[in-house]
Amino acid sequence: QEGMPQTLRSTSMFTPCGFSPHLHTSKEDEQGGLIFQDGNLTSASLDALIQHLIPTTDYYPEKAYIFTFLLSSRLFIEPHELLSRVCHKCIEQQRLDDPVLDKARIRKFGPKILQLLTEWTETFPYDFQEERMIGHLKDMIHRIAPCDEAYWKKMNQLLQTLNQKLATLSHGQEGIVKISAAVSDKLVAFKNKPPSIQREILSVCSDPYTLAQQLTHVELERLSHIGPEEFVQAFVHKDPLDGTKTCFSEQKKTSNLEAYVKWFNRLCYLVATEICMPAKKKQRAQVIEFFIDVARECFNIGNFNSLMAIISGMNMSPVSRLKKTWSKVKTAKFFILEHQMDPTGNFYNYRTALRGAAHRSLTAHSNREKIVIPFFSLLIKDIYFLNEGCANRLPNGHVNFEKFLELAKQVGEFITWKQVECPFEQDPNIIHYLHTAPIFTEDGLYLASYESESPENQTEKDRWKSLR
C-alpha cells in the first residue's frame, strides 16, 4: 500500500479518543505523565510523549498519535535525536543488550517496532535523508533480526521503498531548480515589449479545458514534493526549554514549500503578461476571456490554487487599468469567480467551496472527483496563525498537545489531497510553456500596459516617463 495510511481519510481519525475508555468520567486525569481531558490527550512532558510513542510486546500507539507526535516533535527535538531516544528506550525495555535474547518476547515486539519505523519512513521520508537516521534504523534491525529471519527481508523492503521515494522526490526537486534557473534569466530580459516572435499562450493551447487540466498537472506534481514537516519547519522558533539553539539551525527545510509559492507568483505574472502583450485591444480582450474560462474550469476541477493565481494576475493594476480592453469583455463570469475568491469574512465563500470539494473528494469514485488543490498561501497563513496563536508549551513546561492535534488535522487533510494521481493526460508542450514562457517584471507590465492604453492621469504619466 502506497503513501499515507488509508485511515487518514476521515478527520475523526485525529481525535485520539479511546486511549483509555474509563477516562471519560473524570474531567482531567493523568497516566504515565500524560494529561487527558474528556478522554483526549491534552498535554504531557516531552519524555512522557516519547514514551507513549514506543511500542511494547502488547502496546502499539494509535496512528493518529504517531502522525501528530512525529509532525510536532521537531519543534522540540531533532528527528535523529528522537529516533535515537526511541531506540535506546526499546533496547532498555526489551533488554536487547542481554547476551542471550528472550526470543519469544522479541517476536512479539519485533513486528511492532518495524511497523513504527515503516510508518515514520512513509510519512516523513525527508527525515531519512540523514545518515544518522538510517544508522539508528539499521542498528535496531540488527538487534532483533537474530530472532526472526523475516526481519531482514522487511528491513530491506523498507529501505528500498524509502530510497525509491527519496530518489523520486529529489529528481523532482532538481527539475524544479533547473526550471527556476532558466526562468529567472528571462525575467530581467523583458523590460519592454519583446519582438513579435514571442509565442503567446493561445498559439500553444487555445482550449480552456485543456489548459486548466495542464495547470492541475503542474499543481499536483509540485504538491507531491512537499513534506508535511515543512509546514512546521517554516515556523520553527527557539524552544524556550532549550535556549542554546533552534531545532534545525542548519537551514529551514522548506525548499519545496517555497518553490510552490514561487510557482503561484509566476502564474500570476504569466497571466498578466499574456494579457498586456497583444498590441490590439480585441486580442487583449480575447486573452482575458480565455483566462476567465480557464479559471472557471479550475474551479470546477477543484484546483483553487491556479484559480486564485489567475484572478490575482487579472487584478494586477497594469491589467485592471486597461479600461477600454475590459469594456470589450463579457465580465459577468469574471465577477462570479471573483466573488468565490473574495477575501471578506476571512475568505468565507472560498472556504465554503473548499469544504464542498473536500466532501466530494471523500465520497469520490474517480480520481477526477478526488482533486482538491487548496489556495496554498491561505493554508500556510492558517497554519501560521494557529502556530502563533497558541503556545507550544504550557507554563509548567508540558507540551501543549491540544494545539498539535489541530495542526495535525490541517496538515493531515493536505497530505490526503496531495496524494491524488492526476487523471488528465499530460501535454509536455503546454507544461513546458507554463514553466518557461518569458514573463514581464512589474515595470515591464506597466510599460506594456501604458503602450496599450496611454496613461490617464498625472501619476500614470510620471510613472511612464520614469520607466522609459
Number of C-alpha atoms within 10 A of each C-alpha: 5 8 13 16 13 10 12 18 16 13 14 12 16 21 16 17 18 12 14 12 10 11 19 16 11 11 10 15 18 13 11 12 17 21 19 22 17 16 22 22 22 19 24 24 20 20 14 17 20 18 17 19 18 20 20 18 16 8 12 17 15 16 17 21 21 17 23 21 19 19 26 22 20 19 20 21 17 15 22 19 14 17 20 18 17 19 18 15 16 19 16 12 12 18 14 18 11 10 7 8 16 13 14 10 13 22 16 13 20 22 17 20 22 20 15 18 16 20 19 18 20 18 19 20 20 21 18 20 12 11 11 16 17 16 13 19 19 15 11 22 17 14 15 24 17 14 17 13 10 11 19 16 12 16 20 12 13 18 18 12 17 20 16 11 17 17 12 12 19 14 13 16 18 11 11 17 13 10 14 17 11 13 17 13 11 15 16 13 15 17 19 18 20 14 7 9 6 11 12 18 19 14 7 14 15 12 12 20 17 18 26 23 22 22 23 26 21 18 21 21 17 19 22 17 22 22 22 21 21 21 21 23 19 17 15 18 14 16 16 13 9 11 8 9 11 17 20 17 11 7 9 13 18 18 16 20 20 13 19 20 14 13 20 21 15 21 23 23 24 24 23 29 28 23 31 32 24 20 15 12 19 14 15 23 21 20 24 25 21 19 23 25 20 23 28 21 19 25 23 15 20 25 27 26 24 27 30 26 22 24 20 20 25 22 15 17 15 22 23 14 17 21 10 13 22 19 11 15 18 14 13 10 15 20 13 12 19 17 14 18 21 16 12 10 9 10 14 14 15 22 16 12 16 20 12 13 23 21 13 16 22 14 10 13 10 10 13 16 19 25 26 29 26 23 20 19 14 13 14 16 11 14 20 16 10 16 18 11 10 13 12 21 20 14 9 8 14 20 24 20 25 16 19 22 25 17 22 23 21 17 24 24 16 18 21 21 22 21 17 20 15 20 15 13 10 16 14 10 11 18 17 11 15 20 18 18 19 26 26 26 19 16 17 23 27 26 23 24 27 20 16 19 16 14 18 10 8 9 10 14 14 11 15 18 10 8 13 9
